[in-house]
């Protein structure tokens, strides 16, 4: 596993750092193999935002977990080949935005365990606090379930996650969790939303990554986004801040091997930012 830390200088969110960790699956012949990566905050710092990215084998690997650690000491991610299939070499990267602890920073989790093919769940901050980061996870060890939304509300009081079974459906029980990192609002807190990046119908094996930047003088604390359309044939591949901490990306890829011609879809990137 590889890890790296990039620090920013003087900041209204003191001690801000961007931490990454990578785990790679090199054996393409192994089936039903989840891989995990955890980005750990430096000593004395706590996680403000979590992110994840699957690289290699586009349309064949599902992100299952983009999760701030309950301890506040980092963020973890996991991914798995679709339906346990064999794939080429691929990797998963965990991202953590860490800083000196913000006032009243804590993690809120909510779980949907209903027996439906499509699920949505919202984690809500206590009154007076605001979302700075968040995430989502599903609890299937080899996945036919797709996370397609991790979004804060416009007022930054909650985080909603949505997931659905793939085009063939899935009739067993599974759980969806939403995570909100809540705190007293730091100076200049804002939600930035990019215009949808559209992929036309019939675009086989297409991938798309949308980006959104903070307003001038601000930096990314939390990365979010959503897949719109696609009829359960589009996999989340990335929700993460760039190393410069000014831009966040949200990416997706057509599901490989699904029957028929897929409909149009789009990706929307969002970022929670605050003053430098």
C-alpha positions in Angstrom: 0.0 0.0 0.0 1.2 3.5 -0.9 0.4 6.7 1.0 1.1 10.3 0.7 0.4 13.6 2.4 0.2 17.1 0.9 -0.1 20.1 3.3 -1.5 23.6 2.7 0.0 26.7 4.3 -1.9 29.3 6.4 -5.6 28.3 6.5 -8.9 29.3 8.2 -9.2 25.6 8.7 -5.9 25.1 10.5 -3.5 22.3 9.7 -5.3 21.2 6.6 -3.7 18.2 4.8 -4.6 15.9 1.9 -3.9 12.2 2.6 -4.0 9.3 0.1 -3.5 5.6 0.4 -3.6 3.0 -2.5 -4.1 -0.7 -2.6 -3.6 -2.7 -5.8 -5.0 -6.1 -6.9 -2.3 -7.5 -9.2 -3.7 -11.0 -9.7 -6.4 -10.9 -12.4 -7.4 -14.6 -11.8 -8.6 -14.2 -8.3 -12.4 -14.0 -7.9 -14.7 -12.4 -5.2 -11.8 -10.2 -4.0 -12.5 -7.0 -2.2 -9.5 -4.7 -1.7 -9.4 -1.9 0.9 -7.4 1.2 1.5 -7.3 3.5 4.5 -5.9 7.0 4.5 -4.8 7.9 8.1 -4.7 11.5 9.3 -1.4 12.6 10.9 -1.2 12.6 14.7 -3.4 15.4 16.2 -5.6 15.8 13.2 -9.1 14.6 12.4 -10.8 13.8 9.1 -13.1 16.5 7.6 -13.8 14.7 4.3 -13.6 11.3 2.7 -13.1 10.2 -0.9 -12.4 7.1 -3.1 -11.3 6.2 -6.6 -11.2 2.8 -8.5 -8.6 2.7 -11.2 -8.2 0.1 -13.9 -10.9 -2.3 -15.2 -13.4 0.4 -15.9 -17.0 -0.7 -15.8 -16.1 -3.8 -13.9 -15.2 -2.6 -10.4 -17.7 -1.2 -7.9 -16.9 1.1 -5.0 -18.6 -0.2 -1.9 -17.4 2.1 0.8 -16.4 5.8 1.1 -16.4 6.1 4.8 -14.9 8.5 7.4 -13.6 6.4 10.3 -15.7 6.6 13.4 -12.6 7.4 15.4 -12.1 10.6 13.2 -8.6 9.5 12.4 -8.9 9.0 8.7 -11.1 7.6 5.9 -11.4 4.1 4.4 -12.7 2.7 1.1 -13.2 -0.7 -0.5 -14.1 -2.0 -3.9 -14.9 -5.3 -5.6 -15.2 -6.8 -9.1 -18.8 -6.8 -10.3 -20.5 -10.1 -9.5 -17.2 -11.4 -8.3 -15.9 -11.5 -11.9 -12.3 -11.8 -12.9 -10.8 -8.5 -14.1 -7.5 -7.0 -15.1 -5.2 -5.4 -12.6 -6.9 -2.5 -10.7 -6.5 -0.4 -7.6 -8.5 1.5 -5.1 -7.4 4.8 -3.5 -8.7 6.3 -0.3 -8.6 10.0 0.2 -8.9 11.9 3.5 -9.0 15.7 4.1 -7.6 16.2 7.6 -7.1 19.2 9.8 -6.8 20.3 13.4 -10.2 19.4 14.9 -13.0 21.8 14.1 -15.3 22.8 17.0 -17.8 20.0 17.7 -16.6 17.9 14.8 -18.3 14.4 14.8 -19.6 11.7 12.6 -23.3 11.0 12.1 -24.4 7.7 10.5 -27.8 6.5 9.4 -28.7 3.1 7.8 -31.5 1.9 5.5 -32.1 -1.8 5.9 -35.4 -2.0 4.0 -36.0 -4.8 1.5 -36.1 -2.8 -1.7 -34.0 -2.8 -4.9 -33.5 1.0 -4.6 -32.6 2.6 -1.3 -32.0 6.1 0.0 -30.9 7.2 3.4 -30.1 10.6 5.0 -27.7 11.4 7.9 -28.6 14.7 9.5 -26.5 17.0 11.6 -27.7 18.3 14.9 -29.4 21.7 14.9 -26.9 24.6 14.4 -24.2 22.4 12.8 -23.2 22.0 9.2 -21.9 19.3 6.9 -18.2 19.6 6.1 -17.8 16.1 4.6 -19.5 12.7 4.3 -19.7 9.4 2.5 -21.7 6.2 1.9 -21.3 2.4 2.1 -23.1 -0.8 1.2 -22.6 -4.1 3.0 -22.3 -6.7 0.3 -18.9 -8.5 0.0 -19.3 -9.1 -3.7 -21.4 -6.5 -5.2 -24.3 -6.2 -7.5 -25.4 -3.0 -5.9 -24.4 0.4 -7.2 -23.9 3.6 -5.1 -25.0 6.4 -7.4 -25.5 9.4 -5.0 -23.7 11.0 -2.1 -25.0 14.6 -1.8 -25.5 17.2 0.9 -28.7 19.3 1.0 -28.4 22.9 -0.1 -28.3 24.2 3.4 -25.5 21.7 4.4 -27.5 20.2 7.2 -27.5 16.6 5.9 -26.0 14.0 3.5 -28.2 11.7 1.4 -26.9 8.4 -0.1 -28.7 6.4 -2.8 -28.0 3.0 -4.2 -29.7 0.4 -6.4 -29.3 -3.1 -7.5 -27.8 -3.6 -11.0 -29.8 -4.2 -14.2 -30.5 -7.8 -13.3 -31.8 -7.0 -9.8 -30.8 -8.5 -6.4 -33.4 -10.1 -4.1 -31.3 -10.6 -0.9 -31.1 -8.2 2.0 -28.5 -5.4 1.9 -27.9 -2.2 3.8 -27.0 1.3 2.7 -25.3 3.8 5.1 -25.0 7.5 4.8 -22.3 9.4 6.7 -22.2 13.1 7.6 -19.2 14.8 9.1 -20.8 17.7 11.1 -19.2 20.6 12.9 -19.7 24.3 13.8 -19.5 26.0 10.4 -15.9 27.2 9.5 -15.6 30.6 7.9 -16.8 30.9 4.3 -18.5 27.5 4.2 -20.2 26.9 0.9 -21.6 24.2 -1.4 -20.4 24.2 -5.0 -22.2 22.2 -7.7 -21.1 21.7 -11.3 -23.3 21.6 -14.3 -24.1 18.0 -15.4 -21.6 16.3 -17.6 -23.7 14.3 -20.1 -23.0 11.0 -21.8 -25.3 10.2 -24.8 -27.4 7.1 -25.1 -25.7 4.2 -26.7 -22.2 5.3 -25.6 -20.8 1.8 -25.0 -17.9 1.6 -22.5 -18.0 5.3 -21.8 -16.5 7.0 -18.8 -17.0 10.5 -17.6 -15.5 12.6 -14.8 -16.9 15.9 -13.8 -15.1 18.6 -11.8 -16.1 21.5 -9.6 -13.9 24.2 -8.1 -14.2 26.2 -4.9 -14.8 29.9 -5.1 -11.6 32.0 -5.1 -9.9 31.9 -1.7 -11.5 28.7 -0.6 -10.5 25.0 -0.3 -12.2 21.6 -0.6 -13.3 20.0 2.7 -15.7 17.4 1.4 -16.3 15.7 -2.0 -19.8 14.7 -3.2 -21.8 14.0 -6.4 -24.4 11.9 -8.2 -25.1 9.8 -11.3 -28.3 10.8 -13.0 -30.0 8.4 -15.4 -28.2 5.3 -16.8 -30.9 2.8 -15.8 -28.6 1.1 -13.2 -25.9 0.5 -15.8 -23.4 3.1 -14.6 -20.8 2.6 -11.8 -19.3 5.2 -9.6 -15.5 5.3 -10.1 -14.4 8.5 -8.2 -15.5 10.9 -5.6 -12.4 12.8 -4.4 -10.6 16.1 -4.0 -7.6 16.9 -6.1 -4.2 17.3 -4.4 -4.4 21.1 -4.9 -7.4 21.0 -2.5 -9.2 23.6 -4.8 -11.1 21.1 -7.0 -13.2 18.0 -6.4 -14.0 15.3 -9.0 -16.9 12.8 -9.4 -16.6 10.1 -12.1 -18.5 7.1 -13.4 -18.3 4.4 -16.1 -20.7 2.3 -18.1 -21.2 -1.2 -16.7 -19.4 -3.6 -18.9 -21.3 -6.6 -20.2 -24.8 -5.3 -19.5 -27.4 -6.3 -22.1 -28.8 -3.9 -24.6 -27.9 -0.3 -25.4 -27.7 1.9 -22.3 -29.7 5.2 -22.0 -28.2 8.6 -21.6 -26.7 9.5 -18.2 -24.8 12.3 -16.6 -22.5 13.0 -13.6 -22.7 16.0 -11.2 -19.8 16.9 -9.0 -20.2 18.8 -5.8 -17.8 20.1 -3.2 -18.1 21.6 0.3 -15.5 24.4 0.6 -14.4 26.9 3.2 -12.0 29.9 3.4 -8.3 29.4 3.1 
